[in-house]
Amino acid sequence: MDKCFSYIVWSLKYRPVRWEDVIGQMDVTTILRNSIEKNRLSQILLFLGPRGVGKNTCARILASELDSFSNVFEISGFLNHSVESICETIRKIRFYPKEGKYKILIINDFNFFSQDSFNIILKTLEEPPTHVLFIFCATEKNKINSIISRCQVYEFRFISLRDIFFYLKKIAEKERIEIDNEALFLISKNGNGSLSEALNTFEKLTFYDQRKISRELVMEKLGILDTSYYFKIIDYLLDQKISQILILLDKIFQFGVSSINFISGLTKHFRDLLLSKNPETLFLLKLKKKTIQFYIQQSRKIRSSFLINALRICRQMEKESLTYKNSRLTIEIYLIQLANCLFSIQKKDPEEISIQKKDPEEISIQKKDPEEISIQKKDPEEISIQKKDPEEISIQKKDPEEISIQKKDPEEISIQKKDPEEISIQKKDPEEISIQKKDPEEKKKIQYLQENWIKFIQKFSEKIHPTYLNSLKHEIRFHIYKNKILLVVPPQLENRNFSFIQTHFIKYFRNKLNNPHLEFKILVKEKDLENFPIEQYNLLSRKNKCVDKLIERLNLKILSSIPTKLYNKKISLS
């Protein structure tokens, strides 16, 4: 029994005791050594950095350089010391040391202290004893802002993969453990920049086989999935083999791979594919040359736009898998979504679009001569006007004399490039379908309303929150519909209190026009507008294209007084 408990864990056995033994923190160790030599050390030190990078080790080495360990006291935030025990420790360090010059208090994980414990330490720092050196070790900077201004801050960084790899290799040689470089590389990478994490993982794996550690053992015990599985998933996505993806996913989970490890591995695979598309970013791939070639070959089959969308989807997948219990179902749903996303991107082939445009809202018409508009003809009985949107607007004709498009008449075809939302396409017959614009009188009324609204906002600007003042000035739109004044509000202001509009502006404007019966109504942009005739027409037209033919035969007109800028949905004429 005594022999069994004599075992010393590697984190204590190989803890550095000299500045030269510290791995990956050359800048911090150099500054601390020079500060001791030149007597420029502050009384309160803060070692800030991630877990397992040498903060506590450097604090112990500093304490040994200044004094003996008999005068060193340690408190840990993880142990949840009571307020009484912390007060007792503070009382002890206030006495002068019997041996040596200083007493040193090392406080680990200071950001995990309770508020009462934090206040006791903070009160002590207001009038610190002159013979006490305080060393705080913390991982989160935002929780200790109140003491940063009083400290000399030393920032520790993540340890590089190379430094961890060679350090573990030395440990393997000392312990006489046979391990190949690939297995050692996986262990080093699993540490995520933390040397103590990588060392603990390496020690744990030696208990399975104390003399030889293989790559297969490391992948099995750490739940690491081989990259070949991710290559297969991407190939299945490209071929739209959703059933094969689900079968492969079931096989992966049978290996004991956790959902979080799978999602992080898939996210990293998409990231590596994106980096492989540019030769300048290949150095960021910490992989073998042979594996990098596989990434380059697969990245040529996928567009960058899909890889960027895939990274966003993987991020959302990770969030939801942590929220919901059935993480496997979440992963399956998002993998199907990735397949659909890839299919929709591949379907839009730029070679199939004969006319390119810079602005997605503009309609570009090919021109052979600057004075002429050329209309491409695929069939003598058919004239088609092509645009970048896959849905083409085509105007059928039976007799060439029925429809004539002339450039000189601006009312027949008007294409304005400055405002792409005010494009109107009209046939020569005035009784057929047309989109009516507001008459000049209505424009004047709306302009008058807009001007008075700005005056009203300026008058009551002190009563309005500054955050919403700019939106109320420039994003509120007015409209007149069935003898009612409509105030169209943007969606971001939907849930705000508009009582001041009803009480002040309506009263203000009724008095100005001397009309106490003036009616006002507040609408939400893109939400309440759906009830207007033009939006109802759009909805019916999308469901059944025969509605357009019915309107054409009955010589009906669609009267819309809603400005086109207030809704995103466009009317298509077929």
C-alpha positions in Angstrom: 0.0 0.0 0.0 2.8 2.4 0.9 4.6 1.6 -2.4 1.4 2.3 -4.4 1.0 5.8 -2.9 4.7 6.6 -3.6 3.9 7.4 -7.2 4.4 11.1 -8.1 2.3 12.5 -11.0 4.2 14.0 -13.9 2.9 17.5 -13.3 4.7 17.6 -10.0 7.6 15.4 -11.0 8.6 17.5 -14.0 7.5 20.9 -12.6 10.2 23.5 -13.6 12.3 24.8 -10.7 14.5 27.2 -12.7 13.8 30.0 -15.1 15.5 28.0 -17.8 13.1 25.1 -17.4 10.0 27.1 -18.2 8.6 26.3 -21.6 7.2 28.8 -24.1 7.3 31.9 -21.8 10.6 33.4 -22.7 9.4 37.0 -22.6 7.9 36.8 -19.1 10.8 34.9 -17.6 13.3 37.4 -19.0 11.4 40.4 -17.6 11.0 38.8 -14.2 14.7 38.0 -14.0 15.8 41.5 -15.0 13.3 43.0 -12.5 14.8 41.0 -9.7 18.4 41.9 -10.7 17.6 45.6 -11.1 15.3 45.8 -8.0 12.4 47.1 -10.0 9.8 44.6 -8.9 6.4 45.8 -7.8 4.8 44.8 -4.6 1.6 43.5 -6.3 2.0 41.3 -9.4 -0.6 39.9 -11.7 0.1 36.8 -13.8 -2.7 36.8 -16.5 -3.2 34.0 -19.0 -4.9 30.8 -19.9 -4.8 27.7 -17.8 -1.8 25.4 -17.8 0.8 27.8 -19.3 3.1 28.3 -16.3 1.6 31.1 -14.1 1.8 29.2 -10.8 5.1 27.7 -11.7 6.6 31.2 -12.4 5.2 32.5 -9.1 6.9 29.6 -7.2 10.2 30.2 -9.0 10.0 33.9 -8.2 9.2 33.2 -4.5 12.2 30.8 -4.3 14.4 33.5 -5.9 13.4 36.1 -3.3 13.0 34.0 -0.1 12.6 30.5 1.3 9.4 28.6 0.9 8.7 28.8 4.6 7.4 32.3 4.1 5.2 31.5 1.1 1.4 31.2 1.5 -1.0 30.0 -1.2 -4.7 30.5 -1.6 -6.7 28.9 -4.5 -10.1 30.2 -5.8 -11.1 26.7 -6.7 -11.0 25.5 -3.1 -13.7 28.0 -2.1 -11.9 29.2 1.0 -14.2 30.6 3.6 -14.0 34.3 4.6 -12.7 33.2 8.0 -9.8 31.2 6.5 -8.8 34.1 4.2 -8.9 36.5 7.1 -6.7 34.1 9.1 -4.2 34.0 6.2 -4.2 37.8 5.9 -3.6 38.1 9.7 -0.5 35.7 9.5 1.2 37.6 6.7 0.9 40.9 8.5 3.6 39.8 11.0 7.2 40.3 10.0 9.0 37.0 9.0 11.3 35.4 11.6 13.7 34.3 8.8 14.3 36.2 5.5 13.1 39.6 4.4 9.7 38.9 2.8 6.4 37.0 3.1 4.9 36.0 -0.2 1.2 35.4 -0.8 0.3 33.5 -4.0 -3.4 33.7 -4.9 -4.4 31.2 -7.7 -7.6 31.5 -9.8 -8.3 34.9 -8.2 -11.2 35.5 -10.7 -13.2 32.6 -9.1 -13.3 34.2 -5.6 -16.6 35.1 -4.1 -17.5 38.7 -3.7 -16.9 38.7 0.1 -13.5 37.1 -0.3 -12.7 39.6 -3.1 -13.6 42.5 -0.9 -11.3 41.3 1.9 -8.3 41.0 -0.5 -9.1 44.4 -2.1 -9.2 46.1 1.4 -5.8 44.6 2.2 -4.4 46.0 -1.1 -5.4 49.5 -0.1 -2.8 49.5 2.6 -0.5 46.5 1.9 2.2 45.5 4.5 5.6 46.6 3.2 7.2 43.2 3.7 4.5 41.2 1.7 4.7 40.4 -2.0 1.3 39.7 -3.6 1.2 37.5 -6.7 -2.2 37.0 -8.3 -2.8 34.4 -10.9 -6.0 34.8 -13.0 -7.4 33.5 -16.3 -10.1 36.2 -17.0 -9.2 39.8 -17.1 -12.7 41.3 -17.2 -13.6 40.0 -13.7 -10.7 41.7 -11.9 -10.7 45.2 -13.4 -10.7 46.8 -10.0 -7.2 45.6 -9.1 -5.4 45.8 -12.5 -4.5 49.5 -12.0 -2.6 48.6 -8.8 -0.7 45.6 -10.3 2.3 45.0 -12.4 0.7 42.8 -15.1 2.5 39.9 -16.9 0.6 38.3 -19.7 1.2 34.6 -20.4 0.4 33.3 -23.8 -0.6 29.9 -25.2 2.4 27.5 -25.7 3.1 26.7 -29.3 2.4 23.2 -30.7 6.1 22.8 -31.5 7.2 23.5 -27.9 4.7 21.1 -26.5 5.7 18.4 -29.0 9.4 18.5 -28.2 8.8 18.8 -24.4 6.6 15.6 -24.5 9.2 13.9 -26.6 11.8 14.5 -23.9 9.4 13.2 -21.2 8.9 10.0 -23.3 12.7 9.5 -23.5 13.1 9.9 -19.8 10.2 7.5 -19.0 11.5 5.1 -21.7 8.1 5.1 -23.5 7.9 4.1 -27.2 5.6 6.4 -29.1 5.5 7.5 -32.7 5.5 11.1 -33.8 1.9 11.0 -35.1 0.6 9.9 -31.7 2.7 12.5 -30.0 1.5 15.1 -32.4 -2.2 14.3 -31.6 -1.6 14.5 -27.8 0.2 17.8 -28.3 -2.6 19.2 -30.4 -5.3 18.0 -27.9 -3.7 20.2 -25.3 -4.9 23.3 -27.1 -1.9 25.4 -26.0 -1.9 24.1 -22.4 1.3 22.2 -21.5 -0.1 20.8 -18.3 -3.2 19.5 -20.1 -1.1 17.8 -22.7 1.2 16.3 -20.0 -1.7 14.9 -18.0 -3.2 13.4 -21.2 0.1 11.7 -22.0 0.4 10.3 -18.5 -3.1 9.0 -18.6 -2.4 7.1 -21.9 0.6 5.4 -20.4 -1.7 3.5 -18.0 -3.2 1.6 -20.9 0.2 0.6 -22.3 3.2 1.6 -20.2 5.8 0.9 -22.9 4.3 1.6 -26.3 1.6 4.1 -27.3 0.2 3.9 -30.9 -1.7 6.4 -33.0 -4.8 4.1 -32.9 -4.8 4.0 -29.1 -4.5 7.8 -28.9 -7.4 8.4 -31.3 -9.6 5.8 -29.6 -9.1 7.0 -26.0 -9.2 10.7 -26.8 -12.3 10.4 -29.1 -10.4 11.9 -32.1 -11.9 11.1 -35.5 -9.6 10.3 -38.4 -9.6 13.0 -41.1 -10.6 10.4 -43.7 -14.1 10.3 -42.3 -14.5 14.1 -42.8 -13.2 13.7 -46.4 -15.9 11.1 -47.0 -18.7 13.3 -45.5 -17.7 16.1 -47.9 -17.7 13.7 -50.9 -21.2 12.5 -49.9 -22.3 16.1 -49.6 -21.0 16.9 -53.1 -22.8 13.8 -54.5 -26.0 14.6 -52.5 -25.9 11.1 -50.8 -27.7 12.0 -47.6 -28.5 8.4 -46.7 -24.8 7.6 -46.9 -24.0 10.5 -44.6 -26.5 9.3 -42.0 -25.0 5.8 -42.1 -21.5 7.1 -41.8 -22.6 9.3 -38.9 -24.0 6.3 -37.1 -20.7 4.5 -37.5 -18.8 7.4 -36.1 -20.9 7.6 -33.0 -20.4 3.8 -32.5 -16.7 4.5 -32.1 -17.5 6.6 -29.0 -16.8 10.0 -30.6 -18.7 12.7 -28.7 -20.9 15.1 -30.6 -18.8 18.1 -29.6 -15.6 16.5 -30.8 -17.3 15.6 -34.1 -18.6 19.2 -34.6 -15.3 20.8 -33.8 -13.5 18.3 -36.1 -16.0 19.1 -39.0 -15.6 22.8 -38.4 -11.9 22.6 -38.5 -12.1 20.5 -41.7 -14.2 23.2 -43.4 -11.7 25.8 -42.2 -8.8 23.9 -43.5 -10.5 23.5 -46.9 -11.0 27.3 -47.1 -7.4 27.9 -46.3 -6.3 25.3 -48.9 -8.0 27.3 -51.7 -5.3 30.0 -51.4 -1.6 29.1 -51.7 -0.7 32.0 -49.4 -2.6 30.5 -46.4 -1.3 26.9 -46.7 1.3 27.5 -44.0 -1.5 27.9 -41.5 -2.3 24.1 -41.9 -0.4 22.3 -39.2 -0.5 19.0 -41.2 1.7 16.7 -43.1 2.5 17.6 -46.8 0.6 14.5 -48.0 -2.5 15.4 -46.0 -2.3 19.0 -47.3 -2.5 17.7 -50.9 -5.7 15.9 -50.1 -7.2 19.1 -48.8 -6.1 21.0 -51.9 -7.7 18.4 -54.2 -11.0 18.5 -52.3 -11.1 22.3 -52.0 -11.0 22.6 -55.8 -14.4 20.9 -56.0 -16.1 23.3 -53.5 -16.8 27.1 -53.8 -15.6 29.5 -51.1 -19.1 30.8 -50.6 -20.3 27.3 -49.5 -17.3 26.9 -47.1 -18.1 30.2 -45.4 -21.8 29.3 -45.1 -20.7 25.9 -43.7 -18.6 27.4 -41.0 -21.6 29.5 -39.9 -23.9 26.5 -39.9 -21.3 24.5 -37.9 -21.2 27.3 -35.3 -24.9 27.2 -35.0 -24.9 23.4 -34.8 -22.4 23.6 -31.9 -24.6 26.0 -30.0 -27.8 24.0 -30.4 -26.1 20.7 -29.6 -25.1 22.1 -26.2 -28.7 23.4 -25.6 -30.7 20.3 -26.6 -30.3 16.8 -25.2 -30.7 15.0 -28.5 -27.5 16.3 -30.0 -27.3 13.5 -32.6 -30.7 14.6 -34.2 -29.4 18.2 -34.2 -26.3 17.1 -36.1 -28.3 15.1 -38.6 -30.6 18.0 -39.3 -27.7 20.4 -39.9 -25.9 17.9 -42.2 -29.0 17.7 -44.4 -29.1 21.5 -44.4 -25.5 21.6 -45.5 -26.4 19.2 -48.4 -29.3 21.4 -49.5 -27.1 24.5 -49.2 -24.4 23.0 -51.4 -27.0 21.8 -53.9 -28.5 25.3 -54.2 -25.1 26.9 -54.7 -24.0 24.4 -57.4 -27.4 24.9 -59.2 -26.5 28.5 -59.8 -23.9 28.0 -62.5 -22.5 31.4 -63.7 -21.9 30.0 -67.2 -25.6 29.5 -67.6 -26.2 33.2 -67.1 -25.5 35.0 -70.4 -25.9 38.6 -69.0 -23.9 39.6 -65.9 -24.6 42.7 -63.8 -22.8 44.5 -61.0 -25.7 45.5 -58.9 -28.0 42.6 -58.0 -31.1 44.9 -58.1 -30.4 46.2 -61.5 -31.5 44.7 -64.8 -28.7 44.6 -67.3 -29.5 44.5 -71.0 -26.8 43.5 -73.5 -26.1 46.3 -75.9 -24.2 46.0 -79.2 -24.7 49.6 -80.1 -25.0 52.5 -77.6 -28.0 53.9 -79.5 -29.9 50.6 -79.7 -31.4 48.1 -77.3 -30.8 44.6 -78.6 -33.4 42.0 -77.7 -32.1 38.5 -78.0 -34.3 36.1 -80.0 -34.3 32.3 -79.4 -37.4 31.8 -81.5 -39.0 34.0 -84.1 -42.2 33.8 -82.2 -40.7 34.8 -78.9 -38.9 37.7 -77.5 -37.1 37.3 -74.1 -35.6 39.9 -71.9 -32.9 38.2 -69.7 -31.7 39.2 -66.3 -29.3 37.8 -63.7 -32.1 36.4 -61.6 -32.8 32.8 -62.7 -36.5 33.7 -63.1 -36.7 35.2 -66.5 -39.2 37.8 -67.6 -40.4 36.9 -71.0 -43.0 38.6 -73.1 -44.7 36.3 -75.6 -46.1 37.5 -78.9 -48.0 35.9 -81.7 -47.7 38.7 -84.2 -44.6 40.9 -84.5 -46.9 43.9 -85.1 -48.8 43.5 -81.9 -46.0 44.5 -79.5 -43.4 47.0 -80.6 -40.6 48.3 -78.3 -39.1 51.6 -79.3 -36.4 53.5 -77.6 -37.8 57.0 -78.4 -41.0 56.5 -76.4 -39.9 56.6 -72.7 -43.4 55.6 -71.4 -43.3 52.2 -73.0 -40.1 50.8 -71.5 -38.5 52.8 -68.7 -35.4 51.3 -67.2 -33.8 53.7 -64.6 -30.4 52.6 -63.3 -30.2 55.1 -60.6 -33.2 53.7 -58.7 -33.6 50.0 -59.4 -36.8 49.8 -57.4 -38.7 52.2 -59.7 -38.4 50.0 -62.8 -41.7 50.0 -64.7 -42.4 47.7 -67.6 -45.6 48.5 -69.4 -47.2 47.3 -72.6 -48.4 49.6 -75.3 -52.1 49.0 -74.5 -53.0 51.3 -71.6 -55.9 49.1 -70.5 -53.6 46.2 -69.6 -51.8 45.6 -66.3 -50.0 48.7 -65.0 -48.4 49.7 -61.8 -49.6 53.2 -60.9 -47.4 55.7 -59.2 -48.6 58.4 -56.9 -50.0 61.5 -58.4 -48.3 64.9 -57.9 -50.9 66.1 -55.4 -50.4 63.1 -53.2 -46.6 63.5 -53.3 -47.0 67.1 -52.2 -49.2 66.0 -49.2 -46.7 63.3 -48.2 -43.8 65.8 -48.5 -45.7 68.2 -46.3 -46.3 65.5 -43.7 -42.6 64.5 -43.8 -41.4 68.1 -43.2 -43.8 68.7 -40.3 -42.7 65.3 -38.8 -39.1 66.5 -38.7 -40.1 69.7 -37.1 -42.1 67.8 -34.6 -39.2 65.5 -33.7 -36.8 68.5 -33.3 -39.3 70.2 -31.0 -39.7 67.1 -28.8 -36.1 65.8 -29.1 -35.5 66.1 -25.4 -38.3 63.7 -24.6 -37.0 61.0 -27.0 -34.2 58.6 -26.2 -31.0 59.5 -28.2 -30.7 55.9 -29.4 -33.9 56.2 -31.5 -33.8 59.9 -32.4 -32.0 59.3 -35.7 -34.3 56.5 -36.7 -37.4 58.5 -35.9 -36.1 61.4 -38.0 -35.1 59.6 -41.2 -36.7 56.1 -41.2 -40.4 57.0 -40.5 -42.4 57.1 -43.8 -45.8 58.6 -44.4 -48.6 57.5 -46.7 -52.2 58.4 -47.5 -54.6 55.5 -47.9 -58.4 55.7 -47.9 -58.3 59.2 -46.3 -56.1 58.0 -43.5 -52.6 59.1 -42.7 -50.3 56.0 -42.3 -47.1 56.2 -40.3 -44.9 53.4 -41.5 -42.4 52.4 -38.7 -39.2 50.3 -39.3 -39.1 46.8 -37.7 -36.4 47.8 -35.1 -38.8 50.3 -33.5 -41.8 48.0 -33.5 -41.8 47.2 -29.8 -41.0 50.8 -28.7 -43.6 53.0 -27.0 -45.2 55.4 -29.6 -47.7 57.0 -27.2 -46.0 60.3 -27.7 -46.9 60.1 -31.4 -50.5 59.6 -30.7 -50.7 62.3 -27.9 -48.4 65.0 -29.2 -47.9 64.7 -33.0 -51.6 63.9 -33.8 -52.7 66.8 -31.6 -50.0 69.0 -33.1 -50.9 68.2 -36.7 -54.7 68.4 -36.2 -54.3 71.9 -34.8 -52.0 72.8 -37.7 -54.6 71.7 -40.3 -57.6 72.7 -38.1 -59.1 69.3 -38.6 -60.0 67.5 -35.3 -61.3 64.4 -37.2 -58.0 63.6 -38.9 -57.3 59.9 -38.7 -53.8 58.3 -38.1 -52.7 54.7 -38.2 -49.3 53.2 -37.3 -48.0 50.4 -39.5 -44.9 48.2 -39.2 -42.7 48.1 -42.3 -42.9 44.8 -44.2 -45.4 43.4 -41.7 -48.7 45.4 -41.9 -48.2 46.2 -45.6 -49.0 42.7 -46.5 -52.7 43.5 -46.1 -52.7 46.1 -49.0 -54.0 45.2 -52.5 -50.6 45.2 -54.2 -49.2 42.7 -51.6 -52.3 40.5 -51.9 -51.8 40.5 -55.7 -48.2 39.4 -55.3 -49.2 36.6 -53.0 -51.9 35.3 -55.4 -49.6 35.7 -58.4 -46.9 33.5 -56.8 -49.5 30.8 -55.9 -51.2 30.8 -59.3 -49.9 32.3 -62.5 -53.3 32.2 -64.1 -54.2 35.3 -62.0 -52.2 37.5 -64.3 -54.0 36.1 -67.4 -57.3 36.7 -65.8 -56.5 40.3 -65.0 -55.2 40.7 -68.6 -58.4 39.3 -70.2 -60.7 41.4 -68.0 -58.7 44.6 -68.6 -58.2 45.2 -64.9 -55.8 47.6 -63.2 -53.9 47.3 -60.0 -53.9 50.5 -58.2 -51.2 50.8 -55.5 -50.5 53.9 -53.6 -47.9 52.1 -51.4 -44.4 53.4 -52.4 -42.2 50.7 -53.9 -39.5 51.5 -51.4 -41.6 50.2 -48.5 -41.6 46.6 -49.5 -39.0 44.2 -50.8 -41.2 41.8 -52.7 -41.3 42.6 -56.5 -44.2 42.2 -58.9 -43.4 39.9 -61.8 -45.3 40.1 -65.0 -45.6 36.9 -67.0 
